[in-house]
Amino acid sequence: MIRFIGTDETLALRSEILREGIPADYCRFEGDDDKYTFHLGYYHQDELICIGSFHKQPKEGYPGEGYQLRGMATRLDYQGMGIGNQLLNFSIVYLRGQKINYIWCNARINALRFYLGLGFEIISDQFEIAGVGPHREMYLKIQ
């Protein structure tokens, strides 16, 4: 089941999957608690197994209203089962209903195939995020 969750609920998975176990309090993103930010969680038997955070953030050079996807993470024992796909598709339907034009993200190199499979396109050269690794910017027009 997918539902809207609070920032604090995202921190344990961010720490475990995205930040190699650094303390959860260090896994907060600027803008996590902004008015238009929302977080989604996928629960299996009352256990949070996948998360995504969506920050209202335009991408320079792209017209309309945009959201940046940040902190997408699925527990290792549930990866490859389509759960992240379901969560992201839920967000697309929700954002389309909010009249948002696009989603963009800084995708880890090892996640490019996942995003490409959902229709995202690569819009940048590879770059490094300090302490996290190589990324590419990706974009998905949703209306």
C-alpha positions as CSV (number, residue, x, y, z in Angstrom):
1,M,0.0,0.0,0.0
2,I,1.3,3.5,-0.9
3,R,0.6,6.4,1.3
4,F,1.8,9.9,2.1
5,I,4.3,9.9,5.0
6,G,6.3,12.4,7.0
7,T,9.9,13.3,6.6
8,D,11.0,11.4,9.7
9,E,9.5,8.2,8.3
10,T,11.9,8.4,5.3
11,L,15.1,8.7,7.3
12,A,15.9,5.1,8.2
13,L,15.6,3.9,4.6
14,R,17.6,6.9,3.3
15,S,20.3,6.1,5.8
16,E,20.4,2.4,5.1
17,I,20.1,2.5,1.2
18,L,21.4,5.9,0.1
19,R,23.9,6.9,2.7
20,E,25.6,3.7,3.8
21,G,24.2,3.7,7.3
22,I,25.2,7.2,8.4
23,P,23.0,8.3,11.3
24,A,19.4,9.0,10.1
25,D,19.5,12.6,11.4
26,Y,22.1,13.4,8.8
27,C,19.8,12.1,6.0
28,R,17.5,15.1,5.9
29,F,17.3,17.2,2.7
30,E,16.9,20.9,2.5
31,G,13.3,21.5,1.8
32,D,12.0,18.2,3.3
33,D,9.5,20.1,5.4
34,D,8.5,22.8,2.9
35,K,4.8,23.4,2.3
36,Y,4.7,21.8,-1.1
37,T,7.1,18.9,-0.4
38,F,5.5,15.5,0.0
39,H,6.9,12.0,0.8
40,L,5.5,8.7,-0.3
41,G,6.0,5.3,1.3
42,Y,5.2,1.8,0.1
43,Y,4.2,-0.5,2.9
44,H,4.1,-4.3,2.8
45,Q,2.4,-5.8,5.9
46,D,2.9,-2.6,7.9
47,E,6.6,-2.4,7.1
48,L,8.0,0.5,5.1
49,I,10.0,-0.9,2.2
50,C,10.2,1.9,-0.4
51,I,10.2,5.7,-0.2
52,G,10.4,8.8,-2.4
53,S,10.5,12.5,-1.6
54,F,9.1,15.1,-4.0
55,H,10.2,18.7,-3.7
56,K,8.5,21.5,-5.7
57,Q,11.6,22.7,-7.6
58,P,11.7,24.0,-11.1
59,K,14.5,22.9,-13.4
60,E,16.2,25.7,-15.2
61,G,15.4,25.7,-18.9
62,Y,12.2,23.6,-18.6
63,P,8.8,25.4,-18.8
64,G,6.0,24.9,-16.4
65,E,5.8,23.7,-12.8
66,G,8.3,21.0,-11.8
67,Y,9.1,18.7,-8.9
68,Q,12.4,17.2,-8.0
69,L,12.4,13.5,-6.9
70,R,14.9,13.0,-4.1
71,G,15.7,10.1,-1.9
72,M,14.1,7.3,-3.8
73,A,15.0,4.1,-2.0
74,T,13.8,0.5,-1.8
75,R,14.9,-2.0,0.8
76,L,17.5,-4.4,-0.8
77,D,15.3,-7.5,-0.2
78,Y,12.5,-5.9,-2.2
79,Q,14.5,-4.4,-5.1
80,G,13.6,-5.6,-8.6
81,M,10.0,-6.4,-7.8
82,G,8.4,-3.4,-9.4
83,I,7.7,-1.6,-6.0
84,G,9.7,1.5,-6.9
85,N,7.9,1.6,-10.3
86,Q,4.5,1.5,-8.5
87,L,5.5,4.3,-6.1
88,L,6.8,6.5,-8.9
89,N,3.7,5.9,-11.0
90,F,1.5,6.8,-8.1
91,S,3.5,10.1,-7.8
92,I,3.0,10.8,-11.5
93,V,-0.7,10.4,-11.3
94,Y,-0.9,12.6,-8.2
95,L,1.3,15.3,-9.7
96,R,-0.6,15.2,-13.0
97,G,-3.7,15.9,-10.9
98,Q,-2.0,18.9,-9.3
99,K,-1.3,20.3,-12.9
100,I,2.5,19.8,-12.5
101,N,4.3,19.6,-15.8
102,Y,7.4,17.5,-15.1
103,I,9.5,15.6,-12.6
104,W,13.3,15.6,-12.6
105,C,16.0,14.0,-10.5
106,N,19.7,13.5,-10.0
107,A,19.8,9.7,-10.7
108,R,22.6,7.5,-9.5
109,I,24.4,5.8,-12.4
110,N,23.3,2.4,-11.2
111,A,19.6,3.5,-11.3
112,L,19.6,4.9,-14.8
113,R,17.9,1.8,-16.3
114,F,15.1,2.0,-13.7
115,Y,14.3,5.7,-14.7
116,L,14.8,5.1,-18.4
117,G,12.2,2.3,-18.2
118,L,9.7,4.7,-16.7
119,G,10.2,7.1,-19.6
120,F,12.7,9.5,-18.1
121,E,15.4,11.0,-20.4
122,I,19.0,11.8,-19.5
123,I,19.5,15.6,-19.6
124,S,23.1,16.0,-18.4
125,D,26.6,14.7,-18.5
126,Q,27.8,12.6,-15.6
127,F,28.7,14.5,-12.4
128,E,29.7,13.6,-8.9
129,I,27.8,14.3,-5.7
130,A,30.3,14.5,-2.9
131,G,30.1,11.5,-0.6
132,V,27.4,9.9,-2.7
133,G,28.8,9.1,-6.1
134,P,28.3,9.6,-9.9
135,H,24.9,10.9,-11.1
136,R,23.1,12.1,-14.2
137,E,20.2,14.5,-14.3
138,M,17.0,13.0,-15.7
139,Y,13.6,14.5,-16.8
140,L,10.1,13.2,-17.3
141,K,7.4,15.3,-18.8
142,I,4.0,14.4,-17.2
143,Q,1.7,16.8,-19.0
